């Protein structure tokens, strides 16, 4: 029973850790998307200020060009994080399934322990004759 409790705590800990991991990745994605939107508005403001919107134009703003590069790098990072998020969600689903199995097993074991037993550990009505 003690090892079953330890196993149950371990699976609960792992499940909570996976949930935290999914939440952290989700938060990072949201934060990076906010930064992406900020950079995008900075690019638009710079393009409006200079009047040149074509990045290949010789007179295109260097500030807008470097901000575009940062924004594009953020999008690559967000793409990588979305892949990590999918993997973390899969791992969370697997860990939750394992936790449910262990909880059911522990519940079944506790039900068996609480079932009333007759003499010599036999269940009433099964193979024990009483006079």
Steps between C-alpha positions, in 0.01 A plus 500: 500500500782737585665450162162559331464832685851598397425410140177699513681808638768464234244493218312795648825695521591414141153599378516835680849559364377436145207738558740769620720441199205536260392818680850646487536434128154643437595812695824540307313475170250765610781729617693460175187569296448825694860596425441407135201733487702779661781456247249492218353833611851645530574393144180659372571823689854514359375432147240775534761738636739442209235442234683192366324165550702279265782324690699456180495875427843665544353769727317258734557579867775300672301509823200342323728245334658391829159495670371275220786261567418489871132445422581216260725336762216523750270320256755220460525471877120489531491221241755300699308561821178381337677175411619469861148577620354221289758256636436616858123463457549147368724417796241651736221290350712185535590583859136571587405160355769334712380687807142381440624140473693525826207669676261228384742234613539665842122537530449135411764399753339707776157351420647151532652589835172641632292196393394308815664162530392197696718251690842427350472798265232342283208701375163408657314230313803376308631162610467548877238303682366621825306267730 
